[in-house]
Every structure is written in structure tokens, then in C-alpha cells.
Amino acid sequence: MTPKEPAPATRSTIVRRLSRSLDERAATRLHSVEDARRAARRRLPAVVYDYVEGAADDEVTMARNASACAGVTFRPRMAGGPFEPRLDTTVLGTRVALPVLLAPCGLVRLLHPDGPAGVARAAVGRGTVSVLSTVAGSPVEDVAAAAGVPMWFQLYAAGGLAEADALCGRALDAGVEVLVITVDTPALGNRTRDVRNGVAPPLRIDTRNAVPLGFQVLRRPLWAAQLAATGLRLSTRGAGPAGHGSGMLQAVASPFSWGDVAHLRARWPGSLVVKGILGGHDARRAIEVGADAVVVSNHGGRQLDGGPATLDVLPEVVDAAGRDAEVLVDGGIRRGSHVVAALALGARAVMVGRPYLYGLAAAGEDGVTRVLELLEWEMRRAMLLLGCRSVQDLGPSWLARAGDGIPQR
Ligand SMILES: Cc1cc2nc3c(=O)[nH]c(=O)nc-3n(C[C@H](O)[C@H](O)[C@H](O)COP(=O)(O)O)c2cc1C
């Protein structure tokens, strides 16, 4: 008797179990965000890796983010005796175990079948918050149910205010309490790598790119098998034209006005965050229309190339916000010490984008958890070596300043 072929369901269960144990092992091999980046590069087809890693035009702004983080000079204080640094804080009233939130990112579902739900679960598991992008690839209802709250929702609405209202209504019904409006995307940035790979929207798979894309996928059998076992569903419900990923990317261009933000503020009962602020003037505008927090962000360098590094404009935004709003920052943060520096410059908390995407691509939900653990360990160690007992004690005096004779930011 010849053994029966396993039924398709059984086969996919086997793939899922196998991939789970591979992910668990892969996560333990990550010892830094850079390790996660390299592992993601090995697991993903080049076209998907480039989508994550790439930025706009010549990627100048992305490089500025990285050099601003690397360019911080600390002023440590020695012989403080033994202590256990406190990393917990509150962000918009929610207590978080560490001041690192997961930034909203589109097409997350493309990286690993654990997708946005896995990201949200990892954040909850480490005592922090994730922000679901409108175009993450899974409906807000499903992710909120899988992860439980707290989860924040980031809004794009290429279809205008009617679409924005509908999306906000769904997020609210799903239990989301914090709405994040991204204001730096009136048009999609020119992502050179995507253009070169033939996948910039509008995406067209034709004879010119089908063969190279097919080869890239064949060279990444684990990624292909994992996605095949669960099926690649990129939900665009309510987030633009239904269909493939390209439709979703076209759905992001959201030319919000301050009037639109005020309109949404009047309807949203929870906290409101405006993401994509790069100066004190815009921070004040956001606060005037009712923002409870702003995120100093240049979208990881994926929008306007040539703009400033976020850490360089953070102090100006912190000054402008005063006590009227909390200030978060993202862009280029790859080490716990970068988080410490951002907090010393006045941020309440940071967000990370690519670091957790690398973790997800490298090892699924376990990889996201691992990246959060690494940042937490690194932060704890940096605080110990700095001699600072609590994130509440961080401020500019922990950094080199003009006149110190030490290079500073
Ligand atoms: C692949 C990718 C997709 C992104 N998608 C979104 C999005 O849908 N909405 C949004 O507000 N920001 C989006 N961002 C920007 C992130 O929220 C965040 O601002 C940025 O990644 C921070 O920089 P970092 O990657 O250096 O940490 C995306 C970033 C990446 C890398």
C-alpha cells in the first residue's frame, strides 16, 4: 500500500509547525538589530527586502537619521552605587514597560505570515504599544481581536474625509483608543529601489519584471513556503481599492489639511497623535487643532529626501510643545543607547519601524519580541553605565552641550 499524500490542510499545518520552530531558533540567534537586518535580508526576496530597507531618492535623509543617532555624545556620571534602572513610563496615559513603541508600517503581512497580529501580540507581550497602519495588510478588527488593546491605529485616507470617518469608526468599534494621523504623505515618496525593481505603484507584473521577481522568490523557499502555507491575503478593506499590494500603496497618498485634522479631532473621542512633524511651527499647528501628542518623524527617510534628521529637530519641537503635548520621535533608532539619547533630548518615547520589521522577517512574532528585548537590555545597560536611575531623570544634562568642548548635537 502506498502512503497517502497528506491532505492540504495537514501539509500546511506541518509547514506552520516547522516554521514556528525555525523562527524560535532564528530569534535566539539575533544579538542586535543589525543581526536582525542581516537575517531579514537572507530570508526575504530582494524585492521585499528593498521595500523595507529603501528610502526616497538618494536616501540622504535616512542616512542623516542614522548619523544623528550615532553622533550623540553622553556625559556619564560615575560611582552611583548599585541600582536597577527604571525604564517604565506612561505615553498618553498608558503605562508602558519600556519607552519603545512599534511604528505603523505598511504591507507588514508580506514579510511573514504572523503579520500585523504577530507584531501587536509581541508588543503587548513586552508591555508596550504597536501602531497598526491603515495599509498593514490586515483589517483593524482582526488585529485588535488577536492582540487585545492597547493598540493604536494610524490613518491614511486617500479617499478623503468620508473614507477617514469610516476607518476611524471601525477602529473605534474594534477598541482602539489612540488615533495617529500621518501628515507627511500628501504624495508617496520616490522610493528609488522600488522603481528599479519594477514594483513602485502602480504595480504591473509583466514580461519585463515577472521573470526576475519569480527567480527572487525561488531563491527564498522558506519565505515562499511560509506564505504559501497561510495564503497571502493583503486586506485593503476600507483602505482604498481592493486587490493587491500596489492598490494599497496607492491608497496611502493622503493630502490631509489642518482643517481635516480638526474635523477628525472633533469626531475622535480618544487621544489624537499627529505623526510627521519636523519643526516647532507645525508642532504648534497640530496642538492648536487638538493633538495630544506629535511624532517627530521623516517617515524613516521615505518621503521628502533632504529633510533634517529627526534627532536634530527634536529639541525645537519639544520646546514648541511645552506642556501642551507629548513628543515622540522615530527614525534611525537601532540601539538602546539611541533611545536613551532621544529621551535625553526631550522625547517621551520613541517609535521604531525597520528594527521590528527586520525581526518579523527574520523570525516572525518571536523575532519582533527579540528585537524589543534587545532594545530593552541595551537601554538598561546604557542607563547603568550612564549612572541614570530612571527614564524620568533623563534630560539635556546627560548629553554634551555647546561650550563643553566636546562634539555634540
Ligand atoms: C516598510 C515601511 C513601511 C512604512 N509604512 C508606514 C505607514 O503605513 N504609515 C506611516 O505612518 N508610516 C510608515 N512608515 C514609517 C514608520 O512609521 C516610521 O516613521 C519609520 O519607519 C521610522 O524610521 P526607522 O525605520 O528608521 O525606525 C513605514 C516605514 C517602513 C520602513
The ligand as an ORCA input file, in Angstrom:
! r2SCAN-3c Opt
* xyz 0 1
  C       8.372     49.382      5.192
  C       7.843     50.603      5.876
  C       6.509     50.919      5.772
  C       6.012     52.080      6.402
  N       4.664     52.335      6.338
  C       4.163     53.361      7.037
  C       2.753     53.572      7.104
  O       1.961     52.812      6.556
  N       2.314     54.651      7.813
  C       3.165     55.527      8.456
  O       2.712     56.498      9.078
  N       4.498     55.331      8.430
  C       5.007     54.276      7.753
  N       6.355     54.045      7.773
  C       7.240     54.917      8.574
  C       7.356     54.381     10.004
  O       6.148     54.517     10.694
  C       8.431     55.140     10.791
  O       8.158     56.513     10.736
  C       9.850     54.870     10.271
  O       9.999     53.537      9.877
  C      10.864     55.186     11.374
  O      12.169     55.032     10.913
  P      13.040     53.695     11.151
  O      12.532     52.690     10.151
  O      14.409     54.147     10.852
  O      12.812     53.243     12.561
  C       6.875     52.913      7.131
  C       8.226     52.574      7.241
  C       8.715     51.437      6.623
  C      10.173     51.089      6.782
*
